[in-house]
Amino acid sequence: MGAILKFGAYVRQKREQRELGLREMAKIIGVSPTYLSKVERDEFSPPAEDKVLRIAEVFDIDADELLALAGKVSSDLSEIIREQPRELASFLRTVKGLSAEDVVRLEKQAEKAKGKSKRN
């Protein structure tokens, strides 16, 4: 996603790259232009998950990455973690520090394992 930009600065940069006006962008995501302006200047915290997801959709960027930049985790992931908190916390701590390629390899192994368990 680039250098270490705060959420608001990142959104402003993307909006300007797309040549979207502040009012137009605010209307698209369902907030007031004043609110969006304050978010972009990092005077306000990032908006709620649904608004962040809409921003990701408008900019055609990964929603999970934008949520992370906003300091949030997708509600579906929170639910998954609540279902198996000990195991998933342990798993995440174990994979911390692995390369992106290694994580993708584990993801593919998990998909295969999930497919096998559905057949049994």
C-alpha positions in Angstrom: 0.0 0.0 0.0 3.0 2.3 0.0 4.8 4.4 2.6 3.6 4.7 6.1 0.6 7.0 5.5 -2.1 7.4 8.0 -5.6 6.3 6.9 -6.9 9.8 6.2 -3.8 10.8 4.2 -4.0 7.6 2.2 -7.7 8.1 1.4 -7.0 11.7 0.3 -4.1 10.6 -1.9 -6.2 7.9 -3.6 -9.2 10.3 -4.0 -7.0 12.9 -5.6 -5.3 10.3 -7.9 -8.8 9.3 -9.1 -9.7 13.0 -9.5 -12.7 12.6 -7.3 -14.0 15.8 -5.5 -14.4 15.7 -1.8 -18.2 16.2 -2.1 -18.5 13.5 -4.7 -16.5 11.0 -2.7 -18.5 11.9 0.5 -21.8 11.3 -1.4 -20.6 7.9 -2.8 -19.6 6.6 0.7 -22.6 8.1 2.5 -20.9 10.7 4.8 -20.9 14.5 4.9 -18.1 16.4 3.1 -17.1 18.0 6.4 -16.7 14.6 8.1 -14.7 13.2 5.2 -12.5 16.3 5.2 -11.7 15.8 8.9 -11.1 12.1 8.3 -8.7 12.9 5.5 -6.8 15.4 7.7 -6.7 12.7 10.4 -8.6 14.9 12.8 -11.3 12.2 13.1 -10.8 8.5 13.5 -11.4 6.3 10.4 -15.1 5.7 9.7 -17.1 2.5 10.5 -16.3 -0.8 8.7 -19.1 -0.4 6.2 -17.7 3.0 5.1 -14.2 1.7 4.9 -15.4 -1.2 2.8 -17.2 1.2 0.5 -14.0 3.3 0.1 -12.0 0.2 -0.8 -14.6 -0.7 -3.4 -14.5 2.8 -4.9 -10.7 2.7 -5.1 -10.7 -1.0 -6.1 -8.2 -1.9 -3.4 -8.0 -4.7 -0.9 -10.6 -4.2 1.8 -8.7 -6.1 4.5 -5.6 -3.9 3.9 -7.6 -0.7 4.1 -9.4 -2.0 7.2 -6.0 -2.7 8.8 -4.8 0.8 7.9 -7.9 2.1 9.7 -7.0 0.0 12.7 -9.9 -2.3 12.2 -10.5 -6.0 11.5 -13.3 -7.2 9.3 -16.3 -8.3 11.3 -16.3 -11.7 9.6 -12.8 -12.3 10.8 -13.7 -11.3 14.3 -16.5 -13.8 14.3 -14.2 -16.6 13.1 -11.7 -15.8 15.8 -14.5 -15.8 18.5 -15.4 -19.3 17.3 -11.9 -20.7 18.0 -10.0 -18.0 20.0 -7.3 -20.1 21.5 -6.4 -22.1 18.3 -6.5 -19.1 16.0 -4.6 -16.8 18.3 -1.9 -19.5 18.6 -1.9 -20.0 14.8 -1.6 -16.2 14.1 1.3 -16.0 16.6 3.0 -18.9 15.0 2.8 -17.5 11.4 3.9 -14.0 12.6 7.2 -13.3 10.8 6.7 -15.7 7.9 7.0 -14.3 4.4 3.8 -13.5 2.4 4.7 -16.5 0.2 4.9 -18.8 3.2 1.5 -17.6 4.4 0.0 -18.1 1.0 1.4 -21.7 0.9 -0.2 -22.4 4.3 -3.5 -20.9 3.0 -3.4 -23.4 0.1 -2.7 -26.3 2.4 -5.6 -25.2 4.6 -7.9 -25.1 1.5 -6.9 -28.6 0.6 -7.5 -29.8 4.2 -10.9 -28.1 4.2 -11.8 -29.8 0.9 -10.8 -33.2 2.3 -12.8 -32.7 5.5 -15.9 -31.9 3.5 -15.7 -35.2 1.6 -15.4 -37.3 4.8 
